[in-house]
Amino acid sequence: MNSYQVNYKALVEGVNDYVYCIDLHGFFTFANGFMLEALGYKAGDMSKVHYTDIIREDFRESAIEFYTDQLHKGIDTTYFEFATIPINGKEQWIGQRVVVLIEDNELVGFRAIARDITKDKEVALAHSSTTQTLTSLLENLDAGVMMEDENGYITYINEQFCKLFHLRNSAKKMIGKRYADLVEKSSYLTTEPAYFIERVYQLLEDKEVSKDERVDFVDGKVFHRSYVPMFEGRNFTGYFWKYNDITAEIQANLKQNRLASIVESSIDAILSVDFEGNIVTWNDGAKSMFQYESKEIVGQPLMTIFFVENNQRSKSLSKLILAGKKISSFEQIGVKKDGHSMPLSISVSPIKNEIDVIIGFSVVASDISLGEKLKSQQDRFFDLSLDLVCIADFEGNFKRVNPAFIKLLQYSEVELLNQPFSEFVHPDDVSKSYTEMKRLSEGNGLIGFENRYICKDRSVKWLRWNANVDPETGDLYCVARDITRIKSVLDEVDNYKYALDQSTILAITDSNGIITFVNDKFCEMSKYTREEVIGANHRILNSGHHGIEFFREMWECINSGKVWKGEVMNKAKDGETYWVDTTITPFLDEKGEVAQFIATRYNITQRKKDEEDLLNAKLYAENALKIKDEFIANMSHEIRTPMNAVIGFTDLLMETELNETQVNYLDTVKNSSELLLSLINDILDLSKLDAGRVVLENIPFNLEHTLKKVFHLMEWTADEKGLEFELSIDDGTHLNFIGDPTRLEQIFLNLLSNGIKFTDEGGVYMKVSSKYDTEDFTSISFYVKDTGIGVPAEKLDQIFDLFNQGDQKEIKRIVGGNGLGLTIVKGLTERLGGSLKVHSELNKGTEFELIIPLKKDQKIFYNQEDESQFLNHRRENLGLKVLLVEDNHVNQLLATTRLKRWNCEVDIANNGKEAIEMIREDHHVVLMDIQMPIMNGYDTTVHIRTKMSPEIATIPIIAMSAHASNGDAIKAKNLGMNDYVFKPFKVQILKEKLQKWGWPRKEILENKPQVINLNELDGEVETSKDVISRDFIDLTFFREETFGEKEIMIAIIESFLTEFDIYLKNVSEGAKMENWDTVHAETHRIKPSVSLFGVQEMLPMITDIDDKSRNKRELITIPDLIQNCERIFEGVKVELNSELEILQA
Amino acid sequence: MKNKIKVLLVEDDTTLSLLLKFRLQKEGYLPLVAHDGKQAIEIIENDQPDLILSDIMLPFISGLEVISHVRNELKLPMPILIFSAAGQEEMVLKAFDLGANDFMAKPFSPNELMIRVKRILQTSGQSVLN
């Protein structure tokens, strides 16, 4: 690059002009920095820009033309101005000078230097447009205008102004003259010259704007004058005057005023024509009717606005008019400016001059299309109405129907017209429709009549009719509406309502419970009329059955906006109550507060009653069951006692001298008695099984021994029938168990006796084996087979039912039995956790298999020998001294006789208390009944064991009870009794037990008589020390605690005697009133004192009362316990009093 | 003699209270006797005993209420020993919650009670000699 080039480049880049090149296609090949910056392009972007891209759209065409021109004409340099496209937000005007670029004699593009001429352009434009506007404004202004400078020299004046003031010079020549010179000269032109001059000077003086002042000129013209002082900033620069010619307006006003009253107010078109028929005047009515402005139509022929037919009528009319006749109200078609025609009613009068020559005519036209329009509107209404509209004659034949009618019924107009409506009405509605039509034709309006129409497609539509009759023609004008849908909705609502009313009692109350709505069912149930309950508080239904709390909770719930559900007893008007299942739904208002309650209720009185009945029935049944159980338990007990006597005395009788017949009779008596007894036992067992009250024992036993015992018992019966009777036990079967041998015995006794009973030939066989064996348990299989009559297969599943032994009377007669045995077997087996299977074939035999799990007893070796020794040991002579404690005289006699036969000495005590008095050290054994008055066997035993001398306390006691339960036996043993026999007792068992318990003691007593004596001596020593014997109290502890100080001892004893009396009084009272808390509090209080004085006999009772009253159990026994305490206290009192005497001595 | 330790005995059974009163005197205490909870509270408020022996079950105001009154209302710190009976285990627990210091199950030996009284008083900083 040489220095020229460098300078050139710096120049190009430095100038504030656009410097650029474009190629022949119009794309930029170079643009200097200034240009790029001004147009907002980047250097690299420019080559993609076509020159037209920067030219405002409206200049593009001329720009292309310009360049093309330059090329074609070969012009070297041109100048062109254009506006650019705003690229950076502002539009620019560019003025450019363009030079063609030639390289090697060839045209390659253009080079241009351009300048931003926006500002110049704007100024030039603004100036020229202002000047032009002003000039044209002033020249064309229909007013005289004059301006003068601050010194009063005219700077501008127009031609009108010059004319106005009759200035001799043309406007141009007036410029530079003083306006003030003109004022006085021209003032004569105005009607009031003096005022005119005065006013002008005043305006010049005041320099205040004045607008539209009226100036009257002598030639009748009127002007409005405006005066405007001109300021540049604060500097006054001249005046502006303007005179507006308002003469025409004022004249028009006058003319209008005159015509207005006559013509302009008319809505009719009033116009006048000259004799040629050209319009002369034109009023507003005409203007609005024909839409022509006055100036448009005046001068035009009348035919412009009227369509005149070329017929006879028109010709004769013309004749009449031209003859000067007045013609009124003939119809003529008018034509509006927009070409629309309208019917007009025309009146024409001639206008004559003073010499009675017709110079024109006045024409008044009124539009009569309005009337016709009305008529057609009615037609349209008829056609378009959505309602069904029809006209029928007095006989009910359709005369006219509207499209809606046709559409609904689907019959065509032809099918409907002249047909009686009854053809289309639902048959059920025809007669009532005729009745209504008759009423209608008598002149009564018909409103809201509903009937059904059958459409062509056989669908049924409900229509609601309003109709009236035209009294002149008798025609019926009817309007109907399709209400089928409403009807169906209403039907549905009716159905719902009906359904709701059938079952639901509905009431709506406000937030205070005031009833605002009730349904029919509500009235039906409550027996109130609707009028009675609306406005009343819902409380009127309150039955009083529910407490305040119930309703408080209900209100709390619903007032908090929650739905409440519950069962409520309501009271009807007549006082009858009924139960309702109630749901109360609170409805909230827009503020979210409870506005009303909707109560829906269902009558559940019957359900409630049923529930109650059911409950009663259940209670009754339960009660009956309980009574039954108690009855059975009591009965069996009551029956046992006399049975005891019967069996016992039969035994005794058989041991006397008898002949053979007597022996036979007695055998029968005994067998029957034993059968009866076993029946009673079975019943008792069953009732216990039923009640689930069988309590199982858990004692060690040997299974072989148990089974042998059973076989031993049954052997005789089997022998008698000549049957084989065999027991086989698999070798290796575990035999020592812990469980309930008594129940097992019972099961096998029943099972085997059943087998023997139903078998006449063959035998009964039992096979015992181990089925499953674990470390702790063995499931033993007991298989019993007989060769008896068997059971038919279909009866097999019934044999375990009560009193069911194949229900063949024949069998029953032959074999006897009570039918309870197998039921008990099944019940007990299940109770023991076992299962039972039976297989039988008629006349071949029956097989039972019982599988019973038994708990192994591995530790204890069961001494079988001992037991069998007792079993087999028969000795008639027992030689024991026995104390028999028994309240029943029959039993006393029986037992006494039996014992005496065994060479026993018998002492008889009637109750426990007597027993305690009578018992001696030399008694070998006590036989004691459990249930006795005054003092029962348990209490007596406890007393003997705890209160009496060691010699007495160790005497064996055998309990006797008719309560055949193991629970009793266990209790007896726990309380210190040695053994237990059930009444009525088997002679052998009683004998064995007496032997077992009586003999050892007998031996001890016989061998060591001196021991007793020694003890007796010791007792005497003790007694003498204490002076008196104390059976009830033990003062050892008391003495210790009081340090033997007499005073405090006396005080405490006295206190106790008083306190205990009070105690007895309070607890007796409390027990009577069943106030167990009092009983408990009192007993709790007295207890320490009782132990203080060592009243051992009373202590357990006090503890018992304390415990029972606190836990509220076995309360029934408390009065007895109190009574016992009272009895003991008598003894305590005696002893304490004697103690007091000693202390006080 | 003026400085005798005051022991309040609350027991509704006269006989027992006679005996215990006697024993307390013998031990050198000044026994104050109340037969129900109401009397007990009066005595506590007036005389501020050094030790309270009370049955749980009392007429009018129960032993539990007496304990609560002493601890929560009067805010007194003296030791309290209560007598309970079989079946009142829960009441005993409650009594301890309320601030009882010891308990004895009825019927008890007055001897044992006296030993316990002595020990309680020692641990609470009192003794016969004060």
Interface residues (C-beta under 8 A of the other chain):
Chain A: E1040 E1041 T1042 F1043 E1045 I1048 A1051 I1052 S1055 F1056 T1058 E1059 A1081 H1084 R1085 I1086 K1087 P1088 S1089 S1091 L1092 D1106 D1107 R1110 N1111
Chain B: D12 D13 T14 T15 L16 L18 L19 F22 R23 K26 M57 P59 A85 A86 G87 K106 P107 F108 S109 P110 N111
